[in-house]
Amino acid sequence: MAGYGGVYCIAAYNGDYKANLRLQWLLETGRVVVKKPQTEVYYLNKELEKTLPATAMYKLYYHLEGGYGVKTVKGGKLAYLRRAADMGSRDAQYELGQGLALINDKNSLRFRLDLREQLFQCATAQGQGKAAKWLGIYYGSDKKYKEAIQAYHQGVKAGNRQSAIGNRHLGYILLLILMQ
């Protein structure tokens, strides 16, 4: 591995998680070329498990989802997503929460909505901007305006532009309510 790839490789194998994640991305997108990129990504992910196990588990799910070098039994990739969420990966918590919305079962709807809210709360507390946006929408539709503003604020802090728009919109609604 030459150039910047070599520098990232040295840093990644010396425990720098940011270099590890960046190098995995560079390999996945073909910006750094090696003979066996999938094997290199696998070993980088094993190294990442030492410092950020939840993120490494989510990356493994991501690789399974994209068919990038690893395989599992049918439906097995969701077990990796669940495990990553249980271990505290904010991205896995967000993605799992989004997946719960796609299940078409009226009997479990209330349970899934409550679980989705909890997953989004955890992800938002860790700085997942998209989860904060959806949590703000959820709270706003339930007329829980204080919680909605807090969720949107967290989304803005995490860099989610749509949270800023939602926060502004909710501010107008609250102003109209106060004027009545």
C-alpha positions as protocol buffer text, in pm:
chain_id: "A"
residue {
  index: 1
  type: MET
  ca { x: 0 y: 0 z: 0 }
}
residue {
  index: 2
  type: ALA
  ca { x: 161 y: 321 z: -114 }
}
residue {
  index: 3
  type: GLY
  ca { x: 97 y: 690 z: -49 }
}
residue {
  index: 4
  type: TYR
  ca { x: -165 y: 792 z: 201 }
}
residue {
  index: 5
  type: GLY
  ca { x: -293 y: 435 z: 219 }
}
residue {
  index: 6
  type: GLY
  ca { x: 33 y: 326 z: 380 }
}
residue {
  index: 7
  type: VAL
  ca { x: 14 y: 602 z: 640 }
}
residue {
  index: 8
  type: TYR
  ca { x: -347 y: 512 z: 722 }
}
residue {
  index: 9
  type: CYS
  ca { x: -248 y: 144 z: 742 }
}
residue {
  index: 10
  type: ILE
  ca { x: 27 y: 210 z: 997 }
}
residue {
  index: 11
  type: ALA
  ca { x: -203 y: 429 z: 1206 }
}
residue {
  index: 12
  type: ALA
  ca { x: -493 y: 181 z: 1183 }
}
residue {
  index: 13
  type: TYR
  ca { x: -285 y: -115 z: 1298 }
}
residue {
  index: 14
  type: ASN
  ca { x: -154 y: 97 z: 1584 }
}
residue {
  index: 15
  type: GLY
  ca { x: -504 y: 147 z: 1722 }
}
residue {
  index: 16
  type: ASP
  ca { x: -619 y: 471 z: 1553 }
}
residue {
  index: 17
  type: TYR
  ca { x: -988 y: 402 z: 1492 }
}
residue {
  index: 18
  type: LYS
  ca { x: -1036 y: 704 z: 1266 }
}
residue {
  index: 19
  type: ALA
  ca { x: -755 y: 590 z: 1040 }
}
residue {
  index: 20
  type: ASN
  ca { x: -902 y: 240 z: 1046 }
}
residue {
  index: 21
  type: LEU
  ca { x: -1246 y: 358 z: 937 }
}
residue {
  index: 22
  type: ARG
  ca { x: -1100 y: 589 z: 674 }
}
residue {
  index: 23
  type: LEU
  ca { x: -880 y: 314 z: 531 }
}
residue {
  index: 24
  type: GLN
  ca { x: -1174 y: 73 z: 520 }
}
residue {
  index: 25
  type: TRP
  ca { x: -1369 y: 334 z: 325 }
}
residue {
  index: 26
  type: LEU
  ca { x: -1078 y: 400 z: 90 }
}
residue {
  index: 27
  type: LEU
  ca { x: -1047 y: 28 z: 20 }
}
residue {
  index: 28
  type: GLU
  ca { x: -1422 y: -25 z: -21 }
}
residue {
  index: 29
  type: THR
  ca { x: -1449 y: 258 z: -273 }
}
residue {
  index: 30
  type: GLY
  ca { x: -1136 y: 160 z: -467 }
}
residue {
  index: 31
  type: ARG
  ca { x: -949 y: 480 z: -386 }
}
residue {
  index: 32
  type: VAL
  ca { x: -666 y: 268 z: -243 }
}
residue {
  index: 33
  type: VAL
  ca { x: -582 y: -41 z: -444 }
}
residue {
  index: 34
  type: VAL
  ca { x: -444 y: -365 z: -297 }
}
residue {
  index: 35
  type: LYS
  ca { x: -446 y: -722 z: -430 }
}
residue {
  index: 36
  type: LYS
  ca { x: -718 y: -843 z: -192 }
}
residue {
  index: 37
  type: PRO
  ca { x: -915 y: -540 z: -63 }
}
residue {
  index: 38
  type: GLN
  ca { x: -1187 y: -753 z: 99 }
}
residue {
  index: 39
  type: THR
  ca { x: -930 y: -947 z: 299 }
}
residue {
  index: 40
  type: GLU
  ca { x: -761 y: -624 z: 408 }
}
residue {
  index: 41
  type: VAL
  ca { x: -1096 y: -476 z: 515 }
}
residue {
  index: 42
  type: TYR
  ca { x: -1171 y: -795 z: 710 }
}
residue {
  index: 43
  type: TYR
  ca { x: -843 y: -767 z: 903 }
}
residue {
  index: 44
  type: LEU
  ca { x: -893 y: -395 z: 960 }
}
residue {
  index: 45
  type: ASN
  ca { x: -1238 y: -468 z: 1102 }
}
residue {
  index: 46
  type: LYS
  ca { x: -1087 y: -732 z: 1332 }
}
residue {
  index: 47
  type: GLU
  ca { x: -843 y: -465 z: 1452 }
}
residue {
  index: 48
  type: LEU
  ca { x: -1131 y: -219 z: 1499 }
}
residue {
  index: 49
  type: GLU
  ca { x: -1305 y: -470 z: 1730 }
}
residue {
  index: 50
  type: LYS
  ca { x: -1032 y: -406 z: 1989 }
}
residue {
  index: 51
  type: THR
  ca { x: -1119 y: -37 z: 2027 }
}
residue {
  index: 52
  type: LEU
  ca { x: -1477 y: 2 z: 1899 }
}
residue {
  index: 53
  type: PRO
  ca { x: -1654 y: -335 z: 1906 }
}
residue {
  index: 54
  type: ALA
  ca { x: -2002 y: -192 z: 1835 }
}
residue {
  index: 55
  type: THR
  ca { x: -1875 y: -1 z: 1532 }
}
residue {
  index: 56
  type: ALA
  ca { x: -1689 y: -309 z: 1407 }
}
residue {
  index: 57
  type: MET
  ca { x: -2007 y: -515 z: 1440 }
}
residue {
  index: 58
  type: TYR
  ca { x: -2202 y: -250 z: 1246 }
}
residue {
  index: 59
  type: LYS
  ca { x: -1932 y: -245 z: 977 }
}
residue {
  index: 60
  type: LEU
  ca { x: -1964 y: -622 z: 950 }
}
residue {
  index: 61
  type: TYR
  ca { x: -2341 y: -583 z: 900 }
}
residue {
  index: 62
  type: TYR
  ca { x: -2270 y: -314 z: 640 }
}
residue {
  index: 63
  type: HIS
  ca { x: -2034 y: -550 z: 454 }
}
residue {
  index: 64
  type: LEU
  ca { x: -2294 y: -828 z: 466 }
}
residue {
  index: 65
  type: GLU
  ca { x: -2560 y: -589 z: 337 }
}
residue {
  index: 66
  type: GLY
  ca { x: -2340 y: -489 z: 44 }
}
residue {
  index: 67
  type: GLY
  ca { x: -2204 y: -839 z: -20 }
}
residue {
  index: 68
  type: TYR
  ca { x: -1853 y: -716 z: 42 }
}
residue {
  index: 69
  type: GLY
  ca { x: -1645 y: -1026 z: 104 }
}
residue {
  index: 70
  type: VAL
  ca { x: -1832 y: -1181 z: 397 }
}
residue {
  index: 71
  type: LYS
  ca { x: -2132 y: -1412 z: 393 }
}
residue {
  index: 72
  type: THR
  ca { x: -2388 y: -1544 z: 640 }
}
residue {
  index: 73
  type: VAL
  ca { x: -2703 y: -1753 z: 641 }
}
residue {
  index: 74
  type: LYS
  ca { x: -3025 y: -1603 z: 506 }
}
residue {
  index: 75
  type: GLY
  ca { x: -3146 y: -1337 z: 750 }
}
residue {
  index: 76
  type: GLY
  ca { x: -2822 y: -1360 z: 948 }
}
residue {
  index: 77
  type: LYS
  ca { x: -2715 y: -1005 z: 872 }
}
residue {
  index: 78
  type: LEU
  ca { x: -2996 y: -873 z: 1093 }
}
residue {
  index: 79
  type: ALA
  ca { x: -2842 y: -1057 z: 1388 }
}
residue {
  index: 80
  type: TYR
  ca { x: -2527 y: -849 z: 1336 }
}
residue {
  index: 81
  type: LEU
  ca { x: -2732 y: -530 z: 1318 }
}
residue {
  index: 82
  type: ARG
  ca { x: -2916 y: -619 z: 1639 }
}
residue {
  index: 83
  type: ARG
  ca { x: -2593 y: -705 z: 1815 }
}
residue {
  index: 84
  type: ALA
  ca { x: -2431 y: -380 z: 1704 }
}
residue {
  index: 85
  type: ALA
  ca { x: -2734 y: -187 z: 1832 }
}
residue {
  index: 86
  type: ASP
  ca { x: -2725 y: -375 z: 2163 }
}
residue {
  index: 87
  type: MET
  ca { x: -2354 y: -293 z: 2194 }
}
residue {
  index: 88
  type: GLY
  ca { x: -2431 y: 79 z: 2149 }
}
residue {
  index: 89
  type: SER
  ca { x: -2368 y: 162 z: 1783 }
}
residue {
  index: 90
  type: ARG
  ca { x: -2570 y: 476 z: 1715 }
}
residue {
  index: 91
  type: ASP
  ca { x: -2589 y: 401 z: 1342 }
}
residue {
  index: 92
  type: ALA
  ca { x: -2711 y: 46 z: 1410 }
}
residue {
  index: 93
  type: GLN
  ca { x: -2972 y: 179 z: 1654 }
}
residue {
  index: 94
  type: TYR
  ca { x: -3096 y: 424 z: 1391 }
}
residue {
  index: 95
  type: GLU
  ca { x: -3106 y: 163 z: 1116 }
}
residue {
  index: 96
  type: LEU
  ca { x: -3280 y: -92 z: 1337 }
}
residue {
  index: 97
  type: GLY
  ca { x: -3536 y: 171 z: 1435 }
}
residue {
  index: 98
  type: GLN
  ca { x: -3601 y: 249 z: 1070 }
}
residue {
  index: 99
  type: GLY
  ca { x: -3639 y: -122 z: 995 }
}
residue {
  index: 100
  type: LEU
  ca { x: -3902 y: -161 z: 1265 }
}
residue {
  index: 101
  type: ALA
  ca { x: -4123 y: 86 z: 1080 }
}
residue {
  index: 102
  type: LEU
  ca { x: -4125 y: -137 z: 772 }
}
residue {
  index: 103
  type: ILE
  ca { x: -4277 y: -440 z: 945 }
}
residue {
  index: 104
  type: ASN
  ca { x: -4641 y: -483 z: 850 }
}
residue {
  index: 105
  type: ASP
  ca { x: -4800 y: -630 z: 1165 }
}
residue {
  index: 106
  type: LYS
  ca { x: -5081 y: -444 z: 1341 }
}
residue {
  index: 107
  type: ASN
  ca { x: -5063 y: -664 z: 1652 }
}
residue {
  index: 108
  type: SER
  ca { x: -4710 y: -548 z: 1738 }
}
residue {
  index: 109
  type: LEU
  ca { x: -4744 y: -187 z: 1621 }
}
residue {
  index: 110
  type: ARG
  ca { x: -4750 y: -23 z: 1966 }
}
residue {
  index: 111
  type: PHE
  ca { x: -4453 y: -232 z: 2085 }
}
residue {
  index: 112
  type: ARG
  ca { x: -4253 y: -149 z: 1769 }
}
residue {
  index: 113
  type: LEU
  ca { x: -4328 y: 223 z: 1796 }
}
residue {
  index: 114
  type: ASP
  ca { x: -4215 y: 227 z: 2161 }
}
residue {
  index: 115
  type: LEU
  ca { x: -3901 y: 31 z: 2077 }
}
residue {
  index: 116
  type: ARG
  ca { x: -3829 y: 259 z: 1782 }
}
residue {
  index: 117
  type: GLU
  ca { x: -3859 y: 563 z: 2008 }
}
residue {
  index: 118
  type: GLN
  ca { x: -3614 y: 408 z: 2257 }
}
residue {
  index: 119
  type: LEU
  ca { x: -3366 y: 322 z: 1981 }
}
residue {
  index: 120
  type: PHE
  ca { x: -3387 y: 675 z: 1839 }
}
residue {
  index: 121
  type: GLN
  ca { x: -3343 y: 825 z: 2188 }
}
residue {
  index: 122
  type: CYS
  ca { x: -3023 y: 623 z: 2239 }
}
residue {
  index: 123
  type: ALA
  ca { x: -2892 y: 707 z: 1893 }
}
residue {
  index: 124
  type: THR
  ca { x: -2977 y: 1076 z: 1939 }
}
residue {
  index: 125
  type: ALA
  ca { x: -2798 y: 1090 z: 2274 }
}
residue {
  index: 126
  type: GLN
  ca { x: -2486 y: 963 z: 2094 }
}
residue {
  index: 127
  type: GLY
  ca { x: -2507 y: 1225 z: 1818 }
}
residue {
  index: 128
  type: GLN
  ca { x: -2694 y: 1047 z: 1537 }
}
residue {
  index: 129
  type: GLY
  ca { x: -2854 y: 1340 z: 1353 }
}
residue {
  index: 130
  type: LYS
  ca { x: -3104 y: 1146 z: 1140 }
}
residue {
  index: 131
  type: ALA
  ca { x: -3239 y: 968 z: 1448 }
}
residue {
  index: 132
  type: ALA
  ca { x: -3282 y: 1306 z: 1619 }
}
residue {
  index: 133
  type: LYS
  ca { x: -3475 y: 1438 z: 1319 }
}
residue {
  index: 134
  type: TRP
  ca { x: -3715 y: 1142 z: 1320 }
}
residue {
  index: 135
  type: LEU
  ca { x: -3751 y: 1163 z: 1696 }
}
residue {
  index: 136
  type: GLY
  ca { x: -3844 y: 1532 z: 1660 }
}
residue {
  index: 137
  type: ILE
  ca { x: -4103 y: 1446 z: 1396 }
}
residue {
  index: 138
  type: TYR
  ca { x: -4244 y: 1171 z: 1616 }
}
residue {
  index: 139
  type: TYR
  ca { x: -4270 y: 1395 z: 1921 }
}
residue {
  index: 140
  type: GLY
  ca { x: -4414 y: 1683 z: 1719 }
}
residue {
  index: 141
  type: SER
  ca { x: -4691 y: 1463 z: 1577 }
}
residue {
  index: 142
  type: ASP
  ca { x: -4773 y: 1350 z: 1934 }
}
residue {
  index: 143
  type: LYS
  ca { x: -4787 y: 1717 z: 2045 }
}
residue {
  index: 144
  type: LYS
  ca { x: -4491 y: 1665 z: 2278 }
}
residue {
  index: 145
  type: TYR
  ca { x: -4341 y: 1996 z: 2171 }
}
residue {
  index: 146
  type: LYS
  ca { x: -4079 y: 2034 z: 2443 }
}
residue {
  index: 147
  type: GLU
  ca { x: -3933 y: 1690 z: 2363 }
}
residue {
  index: 148
  type: ALA
  ca { x: -3954 y: 1763 z: 1990 }
}
residue {
  index: 149
  type: ILE
  ca { x: -3753 y: 2085 z: 2027 }
}
residue {
  index: 150
  type: GLN
  ca { x: -3493 y: 1902 z: 2236 }
}
residue {
  index: 151
  type: ALA
  ca { x: -3466 y: 1626 z: 1974 }
}
residue {
  index: 152
  type: TYR
  ca { x: -3435 y: 1875 z: 1689 }
}
residue {
  index: 153
  type: HIS
  ca { x: -3171 y: 2066 z: 1886 }
}
residue {
  index: 154
  type: GLN
  ca { x: -2969 y: 1745 z: 1926 }
}
residue {
  index: 155
  type: GLY
  ca { x: -3005 y: 1689 z: 1551 }
}
residue {
  index: 156
  type: VAL
  ca { x: -2875 y: 2037 z: 1479 }
}
residue {
  index: 157
  type: LYS
  ca { x: -2580 y: 1978 z: 1711 }
}
residue {
  index: 158
  type: ALA
  ca { x: -2508 y: 1658 z: 1517 }
}
residue {
  index: 159
  type: GLY
  ca { x: -2509 y: 1853 z: 1189 }
}
residue {
  index: 160
  type: ASN
  ca { x: -2848 y: 1747 z: 1053 }
}
residue {
  index: 161
  type: ARG
  ca { x: -2987 y: 2034 z: 842 }
}
residue {
  index: 162
  type: GLN
  ca { x: -3338 y: 1893 z: 835 }
}
residue {
  index: 163
  type: SER
  ca { x: -3349 y: 1910 z: 1215 }
}
residue {
  index: 164
  type: ALA
  ca { x: -3287 y: 2283 z: 1190 }
}
residue {
  index: 165
  type: ILE
  ca { x: -3580 y: 2318 z: 951 }
}
residue {
  index: 166
  type: GLY
  ca { x: -3801 y: 2104 z: 1177 }
}
residue {
  index: 167
  type: ASN
  ca { x: -3701 y: 2310 z: 1479 }
}
residue {
  index: 168
  type: ARG
  ca { x: -3786 y: 2632 z: 1298 }
}
residue {
  index: 169
  type: HIS
  ca { x: -4120 y: 2492 z: 1180 }
}
residue {
  index: 170
  type: LEU
  ca { x: -4206 y: 2373 z: 1530 }
}
residue {
  index: 171
  type: GLY
  ca { x: -4119 y: 2718 z: 1665 }
}
residue {
  index: 172
  type: TYR
  ca { x: -4381 y: 2871 z: 1435 }
}
residue {
  index: 173
  type: ILE
  ca { x: -4641 y: 2619 z: 1554 }
}
residue {
  index: 174
  type: LEU
  ca { x: -4566 y: 2697 z: 1918 }
}
residue {
  index: 175
  type: LEU
  ca { x: -4589 y: 3070 z: 1847 }
}
residue {
  index: 176
  type: LEU
  ca { x: -4934 y: 3022 z: 1691 }
}
residue {
  index: 177
  type: ILE
  ca { x: -5047 y: 2814 z: 1989 }
}
residue {
  index: 178
  type: LEU
  ca { x: -4926 y: 3080 z: 2233 }
}
residue {
  index: 179
  type: MET
  ca { x: -5104 y: 3356 z: 2037 }
}
residue {
  index: 180
  type: GLN
  ca { x: -5444 y: 3185 z: 2070 }
}
